[in-house]
Amino acid sequence: MYQKINSNTIIMVKVSSRGNSMPLSPIRKLVPYAEGAKRKGRKVYHLNIGQPDIATPEVAINALKDISFNVIEYSHSAGFEGYRKKLVNYYKTIGIDLDINSIIITAGASEAISMAFMSVMDAGDEVIIPEPFYANYNGFATASGIKIVPVTSKIDDGFALPPIEEFEKLITPRTKGILICNPNNPTGYLYSEEELMKLKEIVLKHDLYLFADEVYYEFCYDGLEHLSVMRIDGLENHVILFDSVSKRYSECGVRIGAMISRNKDVMSIAMRFAQARLSPPSLGQVVGEASLDTPKEYFKEVYDEYIDRRNFLVEELNKIEGVVCPKPKGAFYCMVKLPVDDTDKFAQWLLEDFEYNNQTIMMAPASGFYATPGLGKDEVRIAYVLKKEDLASAVECLKHALEVYPGRK
Amino acid sequence: MYQKINSNTIIMVKVSSRGNSMPLSPIRKLVPYAEGAKRKGRKVYHLNIGQPDIATPEVAINALKDISFNVIEYSHSAGFEGYRKKLVNYYKTIGIDLDINSIIITAGASEAISMAFMSVMDAGDEVIIPEPFYANYNGFATASGIKIVPVTSKIDDGFALPPIEEFEKLITPRTKGILICNPNNPTGYLYSEEELMKLKEIVLKHDLYLFADEVYYEFCYDGLEHLSVMRIDGLENHVILFDSVSKRYSECGVRIGAMISRNKDVMSIAMRFAQARLSPPSLGQVVGEASLDTPKEYFKEVYDEYIDRRNFLVEELNKIEGVVCPKPKGAFYCMVKLPVDDTDKFAQWLLEDFEYNNQTIMMAPASGFYATPGLGKDEVRIAYVLKKEDLASAVECLKHALEVYPGRK
């Protein structure tokens, strides 16, 4: 990448190989086409994003309006002690016993994941992740020089946990952990107790970390209960949990998450990374702390809204010929199989060449959620973060688009 | 670090080598001793921190109270476009021409530095930094696997830029850049135009990046003007600037900084890292944007306050026998040479074994600011972020402490 010069000739300094390897967001590539469609006056339904349209709890917004300090100071590098104490009580209500030293407040779950990867893995180490998975895990892995080893979950199984033997085959001396997202983004799958017990066994057998991204855990449907890996006995030193207020209280912009572990060595190392960046966002912590007093009715309303959207969306999608959509049991995403040649092309075509009543849709092509090349070519991820009327119009668009798309299979 | 097992014996998973190499904060080690002193009922003057006691501008606090949105959403990964547009205007007023694509809003200057290091350097690459330097550069370097090569600036020269030949000697095929902090934390030194021109020459000759941390640039004293490296012709593609609102508006807790460069390749790669973490803090951006309307009188008052503190502190320190404190020309730190055996021991002793009228002081031992082992043993950094009365009491403490400290030289 770099050439030495001895003359005064100016050659240009270059970027890093790691920077060049950083994956582009699978959605980002489509943004110019979405902007183009909007310039043509078309309405674009954004099914591609995880930004909920639900209002942030009033109690959280009011906390900002009521601030009484006159200097916006750094917090403790692990977050305000008062906030962490309240979080300890909060986690207790969902069956998780912690103390304040097992929680480091981070700039979103994003920073928690980066911090955990850096704390327990060196460049070249490996983490096994069921694919399809949240695309930004790729970015955090590339930044920290670690390798994601995918184990494929299948749409025909509803994206259940792959057989544990498939994990076992992938374990090498460099394997340091397994990462699950539960409920899952992008699949909406909710792991069962039985599946989690299989993970427990393999984690203990090979002495691995179990990283768990549980940021969607309130969003579990059909009477199913979420089992946090933090509640599984015997994994105290193995589990590293990632949490976030972003989706729970619809406050993605505050950038408040947490890295949580009962493993004291891990937390002590993670604190060094936390101290280097001084402090997580103070104002976000004010909002996050106030959000802990959100009334129960808020969650009930949000839950009812998502259930309603999901039921409607999944039913309507499955009515379209050639479309398959397993019913998600959690989060607010579903993976959808479409009768097309290539969803990357299809998603672009929808924005560039298609309109129905001057409307079109933007979806996330699934290829970006798979690490195995070639997988996900006939799948997309749809986020049901829009109102039911809008979802209805979006499904109508999709139906018409599939009738005229030249790459239909 | 890792042992494979084939039996069901549970051995404990380990932390990473990189985590183990993460430096402990030079101040953090002293915290338990400061807590101990406070438990004994002693007043501790904190001369160790960079958290100013100055009030955040009212216009910034009011912006929070006036928010009208009901969902706290993600911003663009580079920051709200509106904020970046206003920043372009702001930088124009200080002679820096930019466009919005040359600015990525980050979670403090901390994230900007990490992002820049990752974007242009791979593991094993080197950056030359004049020492003593801001200790957290070590953390960002360790996290990204790069090596800091120190070039020593000396208290006897007032911490001027070391001779450019000293830099030249250190350049290897792995050298990718030079980093300066201007005005300097911890030394308070302000680089002259002549010094910056020498840096320009070497940067162009060896095709290096010039990283510049200019977060203290308003804080320049004695009629001296700050010359931003962004204003130097011919370095357009070489300069990467780190900025922050933390000290400028006394709002450290909002965690808003910026990575700024006119090099399009660099910014395009940095955007990938920005996209992986989705968004910088939205609320901090609201505050940062409002802060751009801070009335001029605010800065005048802050400036007068710091000048007053600095003049008092430096004069009083230099009156103490054996103490040397070069007059800082910028920022709000000074490096002080003390007649003691080891400032790490002295700083601990002050907290553990000393009191004067039931008061003591906490200072940052300078060893943490030097990368060369053994340097800085007789120096401390003092931040003049306390009121003059408190600085007076603190100096009084120091004077008495030096009279009775057993390790006096």
Interface residues (C-beta under 8 A of the other chain):
Chain A: M1 Y2 Q3 K4 I5 N8 I10 I11 M12 V13 K14 V15 S16 S17 R18 G19 N20 M22 P23 L24 S25 R28 Q51 P52 D53 I54 A55 T56 A60 I61 L64 K65 I67 N70 V71 I72 E73 Y74 S75 A107 G108 S110 E111 S114 M118 S119 V120 M121 D122 A123 D125 N136 N138 G139 F140 A143 G145 P173 K176 G177 L204 K205 H206 D207 L208 Y209 N237 H238 S250 E251 C252 G253 V254 R255 N263 D265 V266 I269 A270 R272 F273 Q275 A276 R277 L278 S279 P280 P281 S282 L283 G284 V287
Chain B: M1 Y2 Q3 K4 I5 N8 I10 I11 M12 V13 K14 V15 S16 S17 R18 G19 N20 M22 P23 L24 S25 R28 Q51 P52 D53 I54 A55 T56 A60 I61 L64 K65 I67 N70 V71 I72 E73 Y74 S75 A107 G108 S110 E111 S114 M118 S119 V120 M121 D122 A123 D125 N136 N138 G139 F140 A143 G145 P173 K176 G177 L204 K205 H206 D207 L208 Y209 N237 H238 S250 E251 C252 G253 V254 R255 N263 D265 V266 I269 A270 R272 F273 Q275 A276 R277 L278 S279 P280 P281 S282 L283 G284 V287
